[in-house]
Structures are given as structure tokens and as C-alpha cells.
Amino acid sequence: MYNNCINPLKQMHMKRKTIGALLCGFLFIGQSFGQLNEFDLAKYKFPDYKRKALDFNFNLNAQNNYLKNTIENSLYEKRNSTYLSNSLYANYQSITNSQKFQQSLSATLNLSLSKTHGDREILDPSETNAFSFSPSLYLNSVNRMYLKNLEFFEVNPNFIYRYSYYTYNSEQESLPDNEYDHNNDEIFIKLSFKFGFGRIEPVSDARQAIYILEGLQKQKNIAKELTNKDVFEFAHLISKIKNKRYFDARLRKIYELETIANYLDSNHIVSESNIKYFTTLADFWDYGDRVYRSSGTRIAFVLMPGYYLNDDKTDSNEESEENKIRSAQLYTGLEFKYEKPIDLKWQNSIDISSYYGCVNVKQTNTIDDPLEKISDIPNLQVKFAQSIGFYPNTRTDLTFSYSFLYYQFFDKTDSTQDIYGIGNNGIEGLAQLAVNYYISPQFKVNFIYSLDYRKRSSDSSTNAIYDYNYNLFLADNNYLNLINGDRDLKEINQTLKISLLYSLF
């Protein structure tokens, strides 16, 4: 009887323990999941790392067209044309990050050539041949050295070289042979010196670490309560193993997944290793770093000298012409950059810049104007840009961005000194929505809608810089469409673009 009285008490006590354990378990899961959701990416600091990548893109295009057309009175027309083009694109990137030094190097080589042949048989037979060859080289380097605390000095060389050659000849029975050759050399060198304060760190690896841990947590496959230290250490591991280079992508993925799995197991983070665990790990490893995330603030004083050279030569049957442009530019200003991961799914990026400078252009044409024409063009530019990124999952990302640019070009024409200028001012506004969906880690669908508004005014009647490459007027190397004469111009452009992109890693 006594035993019968004790058993119910024991059972009640055991039930209470079980209920308490379950409540503690649910509380633990809720706290862990809440901590991951509330993890501040801005607190993550990248370890020292070096990464390199080399991508190639080959393109071959061939086309042949044959036409036979029967005409009355026994006349006939027969045309045959062949077109062949080939292009090679190679891009090399190197990134280094340490406490005292941030460096990035980008080198792009683009080589394209094409050949066209055509012949026509009619009352007046003819044959045409054309050939073009266009190599280009782009070099850009960022070298940011931290002096003390968050003060930095930066030296950024930028080099662009473009060459194009085009030749055309035509033979026709009733007309003289026509030959045309065109050569163009273009070089642009810019050197940016920056002194400022602040630092921006990449935090993509920390976000990928949380993606993996969140996936395991939803499976209830986390064996302990996770802390910020656990997330930091896991993200550091991800950053380090990505530094190792492999020529075989299959071996690289095997090494990376094995290292991650061993770490999670040896640190008792996962409670069970099963097929669902490994598929989740592989999925978030493939898709968890598709979007670049960063955090921090930088402000800098900027000094940017630059030099531009363009030689354009044309030889034809009747005459030869050569046009030379030499330009020196100097800009000074301020730059502000802000990157804030609002939370795990939202990113806020702000760029503000203001430059004042002068462009000096010397232009000579051997036919139209054998004398040298000099243009001095002082100008002011102010730009504000912001983008909001939303990342609902690892396969989809949306970015809304907008920007405003105000520019003022001051006309300093001096006819007594044969110095020309141009007076322009304008406002450019751009709003854009971009959506990416990844079908595979290398293959994505891209959707872009943009709305562009431009208002430009000119009070200059000179045509001094009509032939000058307008993209050099903006300090950030973007194109700026100036206008000549005394007039105003407004335009609105809408663009809708849907594309499929494949990336080779």
C-alpha cells in the first residue's frame, strides 16, 4: 500500500521533469534562433586573407548569306556574304585584406577581330572585303594603407588602353577601287591619392555562416546554444578555407565541405549527421555567398591627376587625315561611403562625392584645322547615390537604387588667347530596380528596370570640344552627354532588360 502511494508521486515528479526539460528545450531553441536572427553582421571582422581569380570568356560567331534573285529581261542578281568574328575576354582579380593593408587588383584583357567578305553578280559586279582588330587593356588597383587607428592613405592607379584597326576595300567594274584604313590609339592614365578615416569590411562570410546554422537549426539539428563567439569562429573558418586555390572545382568543393563538416562535428554544434544535414550544408555552401555584403564607413579627401591621349588616323583614296587630342585633368574633392547591414536580409549603401577640377584639352586636325586648338574647362560635380538591398533567401536578391548628379561647367573662353571653353550645367537622376534569381550557382536570371531623367542647359556657342571624349569629364569615368550652343534639353529614358547570365568560377 505504501509503495502504491509512492509510485504516483514518483510519476508526477518524473512528468514534471519531462515537462520542464521540454520547456527548457523549446526555450533554448527560441533563444538560439532569436540570437541568429539578431546577429549584427557589422561586428564581424575579416581575418587576414588573399584571394585570386582568373576568368576566361571565348566567343565565336560565323554567318553566311547567299541570295539569288531572278529579274525580268533575263537579268539576275546573285549575292554572297560571309562574316566571321572572334573575341577573347580574360579577367584577373586579386584581393588582399589585413589590419594594416587593403588591396585589390583588377586586370581585364579584351581582344576581338572580325572579317567580312561579300561579292555581287549583276550588270556591275563588285567584291568587298573588311577586317577589324580591336584589343583593349584595363588595369585598376586600390592600395589602402592604414597608418594609426582608422586613418588611411590610399594610392590608386588606373590605366586604360584601347586600339582599333579597320580596313575596307571594294572593287567594282564601273567605278575606281575604293580603299579605306582607320587606326585609333587611346590611352587614359589616372592616379588617385586619398587620405581619410574609416574602414569598410566584407561580411559575406559571416552571413553565409548564419545561413548554414539557421538551416541546421530549422532541422532541430543544433546540439548546443550558439553564442556570438561560435558564429565568429565559424565565419573565420569559412573565410580561411576560401583562400585555398584549386584548379579542380570538384576537389575544391570536397575539401571545403569536409572541413566544414569536421568543424561542426568536433565542436559539437550538430547533434546528428544524416543525409538531410549534408544536403542542407551543400545547398547553403553553394548559394549562401552569391551576394556581396559589407559594413563600415569611410570619408576621404581626394586628389586625382589624369592624362588622356588619342591619335586617330584615316587613309582613303583621296586624302589622309590625322586628329590628335591631348588632355590633362586635375580634380580635388571629398568622398563619403557608408555600408550598413540593417539586418540579415537588408543592406543600406550610400555614396556621396563632390569634385572640383579643370580639364585642359589640346586638339589638332591636319585637314580641318592645322593649328592647335586649346580648351580650358573648369567644372564642379556633386553626386549622391543610395541603394537598398533585400535578400529574402539564398537564391533571390533585389536591389533598389537611385542617384542624383549635378554638374556645372564654367565657360572660360578667351578669344584673344585662342582659348576655348564650354558652358554647361545639368541634373541627372537615375532610379533602378534589379532582381536576380539563381537557377544554379553559375546560372542566373537577371531583371533590370531603370528610369533616367536628364536636364541639360548650355550657354556656349562654341564647338570647341565636339570631338573630345566626353566620358573623361566625370571624375568617376562615367559618360556625360554635353551639348553645344545656346539651348536647353530634357529627356526621360526607360529601360527594361531581362537576361540570362552564366559565370565561370
Secondary structure, 3 states (H helix, E strand, C coil): CHHHHHHHHHHHHHHHHHHHHHHHHHHHHHHHHHHHHCCCHHHCCCCCEEEEEEEEEEEEEEEEEEEEEECCCCCEEEEEEEEEEEEEEEEEEEEEECCCEEEEEEEEEEEEEEEEEEEEECCCCEEEEEEEEEEEEEEEEEEEEECCCCEEEEEEEEEEEEEEEEEEEEEECCEEEEEEEEEEEEEEEEEEEEEEEEEEEECHHHHHHHHHHHHHHHCCCECCCCCHHHHHHHHHHHHHHCCCCCCCHHHHHHHHHHHHHHHHHHCCCECCCCHHHHHHHHHHHHHCCCCCCEEEEEEEEEEEEEEEEEEEEEEECCCEEEEEEEEEEEEEEEEEEEEEECCCCEEEEEEEEEEEEEEEEEEEECCCEEEEEEEEEEEEEEEEEEEEEECCCCCEEEEEEEEEEEEEECCCCEHHHCEECCCEEEEEEEEEEEEEEECCCCEEEEEEEEEEEEEEEEEECCCCCCCCCHHHCCCCCCCCCCCCEEEEEEEEEEEEEEEEEECCC
